[in-house]
Amino acid sequence: MTKLSVNINKIASLRNARGGNLPNVSLAAQRCEQFGADGITVHPRPDERHITYHDVEILKPLVRTEFNVEGYPSERFMDLVLAIKPHQVTLVPDPPGVLTSNAGWDTVGQKGLLQEVIGALKEVGIRTSIFVDTNLLHVEGALACNTDRVELYTESYAKGYANDREKAVIPFVTAGKLAGELGLGLNAGHDLNLNNLSFFVEQVPDLLEVSIGHALISDALYLGLENTIQLYKRQL
């Protein structure tokens, strides 16, 4: 079954809006695991507007499932992940100040950078994944970067789902099949939710993991965290 990694950035956003430690990010991560999450994802950004670098350090010994740290491979980010050694690092091409992830890597143009960064991560035993769109050149280019997995950026699927879900998913089916043929593991994330998740998982072959944060935490406000995680698990 495809694994569910819960991104807890939005819980940190709520905490940071008031200061202090309410809600408690560490406790939230532990509850997510208790309620059935297969992993915890965090994405520290340079301005630390939600998850802080200190949060990541605190969470590492607490997370009992898979710990996935996303981010742009700046010097500070690399120092952090090389020190704490999460199970997986997902490299995202976020420029400073971006509101949310909005593009995949140009794995051809950025091949040198990605090879260097991925080499450093794999040297200390960290599994690597890189954020890509459905451009087949970028999927194929990921292989030359020596990554273990790719994570398909699913915003276009989510936007197109209501109008024509069959059409919206086709590029992801094609990209997923190519990743499998190349021997790359396949993850996916961005704007997946209770409405569009099950169809995506049914159509895209060999999907190992989805990372979901904004929609899941929003649903939890209405439905409760435990119930929401179980609902998402059922979609998988």
N, C-alpha and C positions, 0 to 999 in steps of 0.2 A: 504494500500500500504506500502511496505517496505520503511522505512525512510532512507534518505541519510545524513550521517554526514560527513562533509568535514574536513579532517585532514590538518591543515595549517602549519605543521612543515617545509615543503620545502620553504614556503614563508619566514619563519624566517631564514632558511639556506642562502637564497639569501641576505637577509639584513645583516646577520652576516659576509658574505664574504667581505663586504666593510666597515662595521661599520656604525654608524649613525642610521637612522630610515627610510631608503628607500630600499625596499617597507615597508610601514607601516602595521605591523601585525594586529593591532586593526582595521584599516580601511578595510583591506582585509577580516577579519572575518565578519564585518558588511555588506560588499558587497556580500559575499557568502550568507548570510541570505537574503539579499534583492533580490538576483537572484534565490532564491528558495531552498537553503539548509535547511534541517530539523534540523540540529545540527552542532556544531563545535567541533572537536576533537583536542586535543593537547597531546603531549607525551614529557614532560620534562625529559631529561636524566641527570645523575650526572655531566657530563662535560658541559652541557648547550650549546651544539654545534648548536642547532637550537632554539627551544622554551626555553626560560629561565623561571626560577621560578617567576621572576618579571612579565614576560609576562602573566603568568597564573593569577596572582593577578589582573592585569589591565583588563584582558579579562572578568573576572567573572561578574562585574556589566554591561558590555557592551553587552554580548551575550543574545539575547532575545529568542532564540530557546533553544534546549537542549545543555548543556555544558558537554562534556565528557572528563575527564582527565585520560590518560593512564599512567602506569608506574609500576616499581618495588616498593613494599612497604617498602622502606628504612625508617629510622626514619625521614629524612628530607622530603621525599615525603608525609608521613603520616601527619606530622605537617602541610604541605601545604594544603592538601585536607580537613583535619578536620577543618582548619581555614576558608577556602573559601566556602566549602560545594557546590561543583558542583552537577548537577543533577545525574550524573553517574560517578563512578570510575571503570575503567577497569584495572584489575590487570594483569600484564605481567611479566613472569619470566626472564627478561633481566639481564644477568650478566653485571657488569660494563665494559664499553668499547665496547660492541657489536655494530656492524654497524646498524643493524635493527633487529626487532623481528624475531626470528628464531625457536621458539619451543613453545609448549603449556605447561601448568602446569602438573606436576605429582600430581594430586589431592589426590592420596592415600598416597604417601610418604610425601607430604607437607601439609597434612590435618591439623595438629596442627597449623602451621603458618597461613594458610588461614582462619581457623576458628577464630583465634584471631584477625586478621586484618579485616575480614569481619564483625565481631561482633562490632568492634570499629566504622566502617563506618556506619553500619545500626543503631547504637545507636544515631547518629546525623541525621538520615533520608536520607542518601545517598544511592541511588540504586547501587547495585554492579554487576559487570560482571567479569568473569575470562576467560582468553585466554586459550583455550584447542585445542588439536588435535582431530582426529576422533577416537582415541582409546576409545572404549565404556566403559572400566573400568574408564577412566579419566572423561568421561561425567557423568557416574553414581556417581563417587567419588565427583563430584562437588556438588551434592545434599547434601552430608554429610557436606560439608563446609559451607552450609547455604547461598550460593550466590543466587541472584535473577535471573541472566542470565549467559549464557556462550557465548563466542565469538569464533566461529570456525576459526581456523588458515588455510587460504585457499591457501597457496603457492603451495601445491602439486596439487590442482585442476588447478591452473593457469598454472603450468608447463605441466600438462598432457592434457590440453584442446585441443591443436592443433592436437595431435595424435589420441586421442579417448575421446571425451568429455563425452560420456555416461559412459565409464569406470571410468573416472576421478571424476565424481560427485557422484558415488554410495556410497563411504564411508561417504560423507557429508549428503546424503539423510538419510542414516541409523542413523547417529549420531543425525541429526536434529529431526528425529522421536522419538528417545529415549529421547532427551531433552524435547520434548513436553509431552511424557508419564509421565515423572518425574515432570512435572509442572514447568520446567525451561524456561524462556524466551530465545530467540535465536537471537544472532547477528553474524556477519561474517566480516572478513576483512583480507587483505594482498594480494596484486597483482591482485585484481579485477580491471577490466578495461572495456572500451566500447565494446571490442570484446567478453569477456567471462561473463559479468555480467548478461545479461538477461536470458541466459540459466540456470545459477546457481539459480537465483531467481525463475524461473519457476519450477525447479526440487526439491528444498529444501523447505519443508513445513513450513509455519508459521514463516517465517523469518521477524523479527521485524525491524532490522537496519543493514545497512552496513556502515563501516567506510573506506573511500577511500582518500588517500592523494597523493602519488607519481605520480600515473598514471593521476589522475585528474589535478593536477597542471601542469604536463608536457603537457597534451593535451591543457590546457588553453594558453600555450605559442603560439600554432599554431591557436587555434580556438577562443580565447577570453574567459574570465572567465564566463561571463553570459551565453554565448552559450554552453560552456562545461557543466556547472551545469545542464542546461536544457536537454542536451543530455543524461547525466547520469540519470536524473529523468525519462526520457522516457524509459530507460532500465528497470526501476523498475515498 
